[in-house]
Amino acid sequence: MRRRRFMTLAGALTASQALPALCAVAEEDPLAEPIRAFAAGTPVREGKVVVDTPRLADNGFSVPLKISVENAMTPADYVRAIVILAPRNPRPVVATYHLTPKSGKATVSTRVRLNGTQNVLVLARLSDGSVWSGTAEVVVTESACLDES
């Protein structure tokens, strides 16, 4: 009887160690679909988007965020849309802004909720169809989102 018990426990231990590796492979990037939807097949390039936020946020309920896109705002060349993505939030798409040349500047200031420490990704679509990105890491000491489990 001891041998059977040992084999059962050894098998369970082996399976429990393999399970996290299997889950990590099966887990998809939470930003893959929102990026795909926003970029619409256009390659995302780094640059032009500046994300300004405090590196440390005491409270994830209200994290200040300022986004600026280094681009002209003329009728021929302007920023059409900006999206803020937070991968650890229950809903990764935090906000989407639509701009026109009449917006004057491609700058957005807001406050966002963040579910723990994470890299906030901001994408900007220009009038020529190109998509640009910028990121900022925010260390959050108190999370704003509760787990739904």
DOPA-484423 format. One record per atom (N, C-alpha, C): residue in one letter; atom name; x, y, z. Coordinates in Angstrom, 2 decimals. Each point is the difference from the previous one (the first is absolute). Layout:
<recs>
REC   res   atom        xx        yy        zz
REC     A     CA         X         Y         Z
...
</recs>
This chain:
<recs>
REC   res   atom        xx        yy        zz
REC     M      N      0.82     -1.18      0.00
REC     M     CA     -0.82      1.18      0.00
REC     M      C      0.87      1.26      0.00
REC     R      N      1.12     -0.02      0.67
REC     R     CA      0.86      1.17      0.03
REC     R      C      0.55      0.33     -1.38
REC     R      N      0.29     -1.03     -0.77
REC     R     CA      0.55      0.24     -1.34
REC     R      C     -1.04      0.70     -0.88
REC     R      N     -1.24     -0.43      0.06
REC     R     CA     -1.06      0.64     -0.80
REC     R      C     -0.18      1.45      0.40
REC     R      N      0.01      0.25      1.28
REC     R     CA     -0.15      1.38      0.50
REC     R      C      1.16      0.87     -0.49
REC     F      N      1.22     -0.55      0.07
REC     F     CA      1.17      0.75     -0.46
REC     F      C     -0.12      0.30     -1.50
REC     M      N     -0.41     -0.98     -0.79
REC     M     CA     -0.12      0.20     -1.45
REC     M      C     -1.09      1.02     -0.32
REC     T      N     -1.08     -0.02      0.74
REC     T     CA     -1.08      0.97     -0.21
REC     T      C      0.48      1.41      0.31
REC     L      N      0.67      0.16      1.13
REC     L     CA      0.52      1.31      0.37
REC     L      C      1.07      0.48     -0.97
REC     A      N      0.88     -0.89     -0.44
REC     A     CA      1.05      0.37     -0.96
REC     A      C     -0.62      0.44     -1.32
REC     G      N     -1.03     -0.71     -0.45
REC     G     CA     -0.69      0.37     -1.23
REC     G      C     -0.69      1.35      0.12
REC     A      N     -0.63      0.24      1.14
REC     A     CA     -0.68      1.29      0.22
REC     A      C      1.00      1.14      0.05
REC     L      N      1.14     -0.23      0.63
REC     L     CA      1.02      1.03      0.09
REC     L      C      0.55      0.33     -1.39
REC     T      N      0.27     -1.01     -0.79
REC     T     CA      0.50      0.21     -1.36
REC     T      C     -1.01      0.77     -0.83
REC     A      N     -1.28     -0.35      0.10
REC     A     CA     -1.05      0.68     -0.76
REC     A      C     -0.14      1.45      0.45
REC     S      N      0.09      0.24      1.31
REC     S     CA     -0.16      1.37      0.50
REC     S      C      1.16      0.89     -0.43
REC     Q      N      1.19     -0.58     -0.16
REC     Q     CA      1.13      0.79     -0.46
REC     Q      C     -0.10      0.28     -1.50
REC     A      N     -0.58     -0.89     -0.77
REC     A     CA     -0.14      0.19     -1.44
REC     A      C     -1.16      0.93     -0.34
REC     L      N     -1.00      0.08      0.88
REC     L     CA     -1.19      0.80     -0.27
REC     L      C      0.30      1.48     -0.23
REC     P      N      0.80      0.67      0.85
REC     P     CA      0.27      1.42     -0.27
REC     P      C      0.65      0.23     -1.35
REC     A      N      0.89     -0.91     -0.41
REC     A     CA      0.64      0.15     -1.30
REC     A      C     -1.02     -0.12     -1.12
REC     L      N     -0.94     -0.91      0.13
REC     L     CA     -1.05     -0.15     -1.02
REC     L      C     -0.90      1.22     -0.03
REC     C      N     -0.34      0.53      1.17
REC     C     CA     -0.86      1.18      0.06
REC     C      C      0.70      1.21     -0.61
REC     A      N      1.30      0.13      0.23
REC     A     CA      0.73      1.14     -0.55
REC     A      C      0.00     -0.04     -1.52
REC     V      N      0.08     -1.20     -0.58
REC     V     CA     -0.01     -0.13     -1.45
REC     V      C     -1.38      0.31     -0.54
REC     A      N     -1.04     -0.44      0.69
REC     A     CA     -1.37      0.19     -0.47
REC     A      C     -0.49      1.44      0.19
REC     E      N      0.61      0.73      0.93
REC     E     CA     -0.46      1.35      0.31
REC     E      C      0.41      0.96     -1.12
REC     E      N     -0.96      0.71     -0.57
REC     E     CA      0.27      0.93     -1.08
REC     E      C      0.25      1.39      0.56
REC     D      N      0.78      0.77     -0.71
REC     D     CA      0.27      1.38      0.39
REC     D      C     -1.31      0.77      0.02
REC     P      N     -0.36      0.63      1.14
REC     P     CA     -1.28      0.71      0.09
REC     P      C     -0.09      1.20     -0.94
REC     L      N      1.13      0.47     -0.50
REC     L     CA     -0.02      1.16     -0.90
REC     L      C     -0.01     -0.39     -1.47
REC     A      N      0.16     -1.28     -0.31
REC     A     CA      0.09     -0.42     -1.39
REC     A      C     -1.22      0.41     -0.81
REC     E      N     -1.19     -0.27      0.50
REC     E     CA     -1.22      0.33     -0.75
REC     E      C     -0.25      1.51     -0.09
REC     P      N      0.12      0.76      1.11
REC     P     CA     -0.18      1.45     -0.13
REC     P      C      1.01      0.66     -0.95
REC     I      N      1.25     -0.47      0.02
REC     I     CA      1.01      0.55     -0.92
REC     I      C     -0.37     -0.35     -1.43
REC     R      N     -0.38     -1.25     -0.23
REC     R     CA     -0.41     -0.45     -1.34
REC     R      C     -1.17      0.83     -0.51
REC     A      N     -0.98      0.25      0.86
REC     A     CA     -1.19      0.77     -0.40
REC     A      C      0.36      1.45     -0.31
REC     F      N      0.84      0.60      0.81
REC     F     CA      0.35      1.40     -0.21
REC     F      C      0.91      0.18     -1.21
REC     A      N      1.00     -0.88     -0.14
REC     A     CA      0.97      0.13     -1.08
REC     A      C     -0.58     -0.42     -1.35
REC     A      N     -0.99     -0.88      0.00
REC     A     CA     -0.66     -0.46     -1.23
REC     A      C      1.00     -0.44     -1.07
REC     G      N      0.95     -0.82      0.41
REC     G     CA      0.96     -0.56     -0.96
REC     G      C      1.22      0.87     -0.26
REC     T      N      0.03      1.19      0.55
REC     T     CA      1.14      0.90     -0.18
REC     T      C      1.06     -0.33      1.05
REC     P      N      1.27     -0.06     -0.39
REC     P     CA      1.04     -0.25      1.01
REC     P      C      0.07      1.15      1.01
REC     V      N      0.19     -0.36      1.26
REC     V     CA      0.11      1.00      1.07
REC     V      C      1.47      0.34      0.17
REC     R      N      0.32      1.29     -0.11
REC     R     CA      1.38      0.47      0.14
REC     R      C      0.15      0.73      1.33
REC     E      N      1.18     -0.13      0.58
REC     E     CA      0.29      0.72      1.25
REC     E      C      0.43      1.42     -0.31
REC     G      N     -0.45      0.93      0.84
REC     G     CA      0.40      1.39     -0.16
REC     G      C     -1.19      0.91     -0.15
REC     K      N      0.26      1.28     -0.09
REC     K     CA     -0.98      1.07     -0.15
REC     K      C     -0.96      0.16      1.17
REC     V      N     -0.27     -1.05      0.75
REC     V     CA     -0.96      0.05      1.11
REC     V      C      0.78      0.11      1.32
REC     V      N     -0.28      1.07      0.73
REC     V     CA      0.65      0.22      1.30
REC     V      C     -1.05     -0.20      1.09
REC     V      N      0.29     -0.93      0.91
REC     V     CA     -0.91     -0.29      1.11
REC     V      C      0.66      0.50      1.28
REC     D      N     -0.62      0.99      0.61
REC     D     CA      0.56      0.62      1.20
REC     D      C     -0.90     -0.34      1.19
REC     T      N      0.57     -0.71      0.97
REC     T     CA     -0.73     -0.40      1.20
REC     T      C      1.00     -0.19      1.13
REC     P      N     -0.44      0.15      1.23
REC     P     CA      0.94     -0.27      1.11
REC     P      C      0.44     -1.47     -0.03
REC     R      N      1.25     -0.24      0.28
REC     R     CA      0.51     -1.38      0.02
REC     R      C     -0.62     -0.80      1.14
REC     L      N     -0.33      0.68      1.10
REC     L     CA     -0.59     -0.65      1.17
REC     L      C     -1.36      0.62      0.29
REC     A      N     -1.02     -0.84      0.08
REC     A     CA     -1.35      0.46      0.34
REC     A      C     -0.41     -0.67      1.31
REC     D      N     -0.26      0.81      1.01
REC     D     CA     -0.41     -0.54      1.30
REC     D      C     -1.35     -0.69     -0.08
REC     N      N     -0.84      0.47     -0.92
REC     N     CA     -1.36     -0.50     -0.09
REC     N      C     -0.37     -0.20     -1.46
REC     G      N     -0.37     -1.20     -0.38
REC     G     CA     -0.36     -0.30     -1.39
REC     G      C     -1.35      0.52     -0.42
REC     F      N     -0.76      0.60      0.92
REC     F     CA     -1.33      0.50     -0.35
REC     F      C      0.05      1.26     -0.86
REC     S      N      1.08      0.77      0.08
REC     S     CA      0.06      1.25     -0.73
REC     S      C      1.45      0.35     -0.33
REC     V      N      0.49     -0.57     -1.10
REC     V     CA      1.38      0.21     -0.41
REC     V      C      0.02      1.06     -1.11
REC     P      N      0.69      1.13      0.20
REC     P     CA      0.04      1.03     -1.04
REC     P      C      0.80     -0.48     -1.21
REC     L      N     -0.48      0.35     -1.17
REC     L     CA      0.62     -0.45     -1.24
REC     L      C     -0.11      1.11     -1.03
REC     K      N      1.12      0.37     -0.59
REC     K     CA      0.00      1.00     -1.07
REC     K      C      0.63     -0.63     -1.23
REC     I      N     -0.70      0.09     -1.12
REC     I     CA      0.46     -0.59     -1.25
REC     I      C      0.15      1.12     -1.02
REC     S      N      1.12      0.01     -0.68
REC     S     CA      0.16      0.94     -1.10
REC     S      C      0.62     -0.75     -1.18
REC     V      N     -0.47      0.35     -1.17
REC     V     CA      0.50     -0.63     -1.22
REC     V      C      0.74      1.09     -0.78
REC     E      N      1.27     -0.27     -0.28
REC     E     CA      0.84      0.96     -0.71
REC     E      C     -0.32     -0.08     -1.49
REC     N      N     -1.00      0.76     -0.40
REC     N     CA     -0.44      0.01     -1.39
REC     N      C     -0.75      1.31     -0.27
REC     A      N      0.04      0.44     -1.22
REC     A     CA     -0.73      1.21     -0.38
REC     A      C     -1.50     -0.26      0.09
REC     M      N     -0.76      1.06      0.14
REC     M     CA     -1.46     -0.12      0.01
REC     M      C     -0.57      0.88     -1.10
REC     T      N      0.40     -0.27     -1.24
REC     T     CA     -0.49      0.72     -1.17
REC     T      C     -1.04     -0.86     -0.71
REC     P      N     -0.81      0.56     -0.89
REC     P     CA     -0.99     -0.82     -0.71
REC     P      C      0.61     -1.17     -0.79
REC     A      N      1.25      0.15     -0.43
REC     A     CA      0.65     -1.07     -0.77
REC     A      C      0.71     -1.02      0.88
REC     D      N      0.36      0.38      1.21
REC     D     CA      0.79     -0.89      0.86
REC     D      C     -0.39      0.24      1.45
REC     Y      N     -0.75     -0.95      0.58
REC     Y     CA     -0.45      0.18      1.38
REC     Y      C     -0.18     -1.36      0.69
REC     V      N     -0.21      0.06      1.30
REC     V     CA     -0.25     -1.20      0.81
REC     V      C     -1.51     -0.25     -0.01
REC     R      N     -0.39     -1.20     -0.45
REC     R     CA     -1.43     -0.34     -0.08
REC     R      C     -0.54     -0.57      1.30
REC     A      N      0.79     -0.88      0.64
REC     A     CA     -0.50     -0.68      1.20
REC     A      C      1.14     -0.38      0.92
REC     I      N     -0.32     -0.04      1.28
REC     I     CA      0.94     -0.44      1.04
REC     I      C     -0.74     -1.00      0.87
REC     V      N      0.65     -1.12      0.34
REC     V     CA     -0.59     -0.99      0.89
REC     V      C      0.98     -0.30      1.13
REC     I      N     -0.54     -0.11      1.23
REC     I     CA      0.80     -0.33      1.18
REC     I      C     -0.31     -1.45      0.37
REC     L      N      1.05     -0.82      0.15
REC     L     CA     -0.16     -1.41      0.32
REC     L      C      0.77     -0.34      1.28
REC     A      N     -0.65     -0.73      0.89
REC     A     CA      0.62     -0.45      1.26
REC     A      C     -0.19     -1.52      0.10
REC     P      N      1.04     -0.79     -0.25
REC     P     CA     -0.14     -1.46     -0.10
REC     P      C     -0.49     -0.72      1.24
REC     R      N      0.22      0.53      1.19
REC     R     CA     -0.41     -0.69      1.23
REC     R      C     -1.40      0.37      0.45
REC     N      N     -0.62      0.98     -0.66
REC     N     CA     -1.37      0.38      0.36
REC     N      C     -0.98     -1.05     -0.50
REC     P      N     -1.15     -0.17      0.69
REC     P     CA     -1.01     -0.95     -0.50
REC     P      C     -0.46      0.33     -1.42
REC     R      N     -0.07      1.27     -0.31
REC     R     CA     -0.29      0.46     -1.37
REC     R      C      1.21      0.81     -0.44
REC     P      N      0.85     -0.59     -0.86
REC     P     CA      1.27      0.65     -0.34
REC     P      C     -0.14      1.32     -0.77
REC     V      N     -1.10      0.21     -0.72
REC     V     CA     -0.18      1.27     -0.71
REC     V      C     -0.54      1.01      1.01
REC     V      N      0.86      0.93      0.41
REC     V     CA     -0.37      0.97      1.03
REC     V      C     -0.80      1.15     -0.61
REC     A      N      0.48      0.53     -1.13
REC     A     CA     -0.68      1.13     -0.64
REC     A      C      0.44      0.12     -1.45
REC     T      N     -0.90      0.55     -0.81
REC     T     CA      0.30      0.31     -1.40
REC     T      C     -0.41      1.44     -0.27
REC     Y      N      0.88      0.74     -0.65
REC     Y     CA     -0.26      1.40     -0.33
REC     Y      C      0.07      0.17     -1.51
REC     H      N     -0.94      0.73     -0.55
REC     H     CA     -0.02      0.29     -1.44
REC     H      C      0.29      1.49     -0.17
REC     L      N      0.96      0.31     -0.87
REC     L     CA      0.41      1.38     -0.20
REC     L      C     -0.18      0.41     -1.46
REC     T      N     -0.01      1.30     -0.23
REC     T     CA     -0.05      0.58     -1.35
REC     T      C      1.05      1.10     -0.05
REC     P      N      0.27      0.55     -1.18
REC     P     CA      0.94      1.11     -0.07
REC     P      C     -0.44      1.19      0.86
REC     K      N     -1.30      0.13      0.24
REC     K     CA     -0.52      1.09      0.82
REC     K      C      0.32     -0.18      1.49
REC     S      N      0.50     -1.18      0.37
REC     S     CA      0.38     -0.24      1.40
REC     S      C      1.17      0.88      0.43
REC     G      N      0.76      0.46     -0.98
REC     G     CA      1.11      0.90      0.30
REC     G      C      1.29     -0.70      0.37
REC     K      N     -0.03     -0.78      1.07
REC     K     CA      1.16     -0.77      0.44
REC     K      C     -0.42     -1.44      0.23
REC     A      N      0.92     -0.90     -0.22
REC     A     CA     -0.27     -1.42      0.26
REC     A      C      0.47     -0.31      1.42
REC     T      N     -0.72      0.55      0.97
REC     T     CA      0.34     -0.17      1.42
REC     T      C     -1.27     -0.36      0.77
REC     V      N      0.13     -0.98      0.88
REC     V     CA     -1.11     -0.43      0.85
REC     V      C      0.51     -0.10      1.43
REC     S      N     -0.73      0.58      0.93
REC     S     CA      0.30     -0.14      1.42
REC     S      C     -1.21     -0.63      0.68
REC     T      N      0.25     -1.03      0.79
REC     T     CA     -1.10     -0.71      0.65
REC     T      C      0.51     -0.68      1.27
REC     R      N     -0.90     -0.67      0.67
REC     R     CA      0.34     -0.87      1.12
REC     R      C     -0.58     -1.37     -0.30
REC     V      N      0.75     -1.05      0.31
REC     V     CA     -0.43     -1.35     -0.32
REC     V      C      0.07     -0.88      1.24
REC     R      N     -0.76     -1.07     -0.04
REC     R     CA      0.09     -1.03      1.05
REC     R      C      0.94     -1.08     -0.49
REC     L      N      0.86     -0.48      0.89
REC     L     CA      0.94     -1.05     -0.37
REC     L      C     -0.05     -1.13      1.02
REC     N      N     -0.05     -1.20     -0.51
REC     N     CA     -0.04     -1.20      0.83
REC     N      C      1.43     -0.48      0.24
REC     G      N      0.70      0.68      0.85
REC     G     CA      1.34     -0.42      0.36
REC     G      C      1.07      0.56     -0.93
REC     T      N      1.24     -0.34      0.32
REC     T     CA      1.16      0.45     -0.77
REC     T      C     -0.07     -0.56     -1.41
REC     Q      N      0.23      0.86     -0.99
REC     Q     CA     -0.08     -0.43     -1.39
REC     Q      C      0.57      1.04     -0.95
REC     N      N      0.20     -0.41     -1.24
REC     N     CA      0.42      0.90     -1.06
REC     N      C     -1.23      0.46     -0.74
REC     V      N     -0.26      1.29      0.04
REC     V     CA     -1.13      0.58     -0.73
REC     V      C      0.47      0.23     -1.42
REC     L      N     -0.77     -0.48     -0.96
REC     L     CA      0.31      0.14     -1.42
REC     L      C     -0.98      0.97     -0.63
REC     V      N      0.53      0.94     -0.77
REC     V     CA     -0.85      0.97     -0.70
REC     V      C      0.31     -0.11     -1.48
REC     L      N     -1.06     -0.12     -0.81
REC     L     CA      0.14     -0.06     -1.46
REC     L      C     -0.64      1.24     -0.61
REC     A      N      0.59      0.49     -1.08
REC     A     CA     -0.56      1.14     -0.72
REC     A      C     -0.06     -0.34     -1.49
REC     R      N     -1.17      0.26     -0.61
REC     R     CA     -0.16     -0.19     -1.44
REC     R      C      0.03      1.37     -0.65
REC     L      N      0.87      0.15     -1.00
REC     L     CA      0.12      1.26     -0.71
REC     L      C     -0.89     -0.01     -1.24
REC     S      N     -0.17      1.17     -0.60
REC     S     CA     -0.87      0.12     -1.18
REC     S      C      0.55     -0.77     -1.20
REC     D      N      1.30     -0.25     -0.03
REC     D     CA      0.57     -0.79     -1.11
REC     D      C     -0.16     -1.50      0.21
REC     G      N     -0.64     -0.39      1.11
REC     G     CA     -0.25     -1.41      0.28
REC     G      C      1.04     -0.66      0.87
REC     S      N      1.13      0.64      0.25
REC     S     CA      1.04     -0.60      0.82
REC     S      C     -0.43     -0.03      1.47
REC     V      N      0.55     -0.97      0.73
REC     V     CA     -0.32     -0.16      1.42
REC     V      C      1.31      0.05      0.78
REC     W      N      0.02      0.84      1.04
REC     W     CA      1.18      0.21      0.82
REC     W      C     -0.32     -0.33      1.46
REC     S      N      1.05     -0.33      0.77
REC     S     CA     -0.24     -0.40      1.39
REC     S      C      0.99      0.64      0.96
REC     G      N     -0.41      0.04      1.25
REC     G     CA      0.85      0.43      1.11
REC     G      C     -0.46     -0.72      1.25
REC     T      N      0.91     -0.21      0.94
REC     T     CA     -0.34     -0.71      1.23
REC     T      C      0.56      0.74      1.21
REC     A      N     -0.56     -0.34      1.15
REC     A     CA      0.51      0.49      1.28
REC     A      C     -0.30     -1.04      1.06
REC     E      N      1.00     -0.32      0.80
REC     E     CA     -0.22     -0.95      1.10
REC     E      C     -0.46      0.78      1.22
REC     V      N     -1.06     -0.51      0.64
REC     V     CA     -0.52      0.62      1.20
REC     V      C      0.00     -1.05      1.11
REC     V      N      0.66      0.32      1.10
REC     V     CA     -0.01     -0.88      1.18
REC     V      C     -1.15      0.46      0.88
REC     V      N     -0.98     -0.89      0.19
REC     V     CA     -1.19      0.33      0.78
REC     V      C      0.07     -0.74      1.33
REC     T      N     -0.07      0.75      1.11
REC     T     CA      0.09     -0.63      1.31
REC     T      C     -1.34     -0.53      0.49
REC     E      N     -1.10      0.63     -0.41
REC     E     CA     -1.34     -0.48      0.36
REC     E      C     -0.83     -0.13     -1.27
REC     S      N     -0.37     -1.23     -0.33
REC     S     CA     -0.73     -0.27     -1.24
REC     S      C     -1.40      0.59      0.04
REC     A      N     -0.49      0.42     -1.18
REC     A     CA     -1.33      0.59     -0.09
REC     A      C     -1.06     -1.00     -0.39
REC     C      N      0.38     -1.14     -0.53
REC     C     CA     -0.98     -0.97     -0.49
REC     C      C     -0.01     -1.21      0.92
REC     L      N     -1.17     -0.49      0.27
REC     L     CA     -0.13     -1.20      0.82
REC     L      C     -0.11     -1.20     -0.90
REC     D      N      0.60     -1.13      0.43
REC     D     CA     -0.15     -1.24     -0.75
REC     D      C     -1.44     -0.46      0.06
REC     E      N     -0.47     -0.52     -1.10
REC     E     CA     -1.41     -0.46     -0.07
REC     E      C     -0.14     -1.45      0.44
REC     S      N      1.05     -0.59      0.53
REC     S     CA     -0.10     -1.41      0.41
REC     S      C     -0.54     -0.17      1.39
</recs>
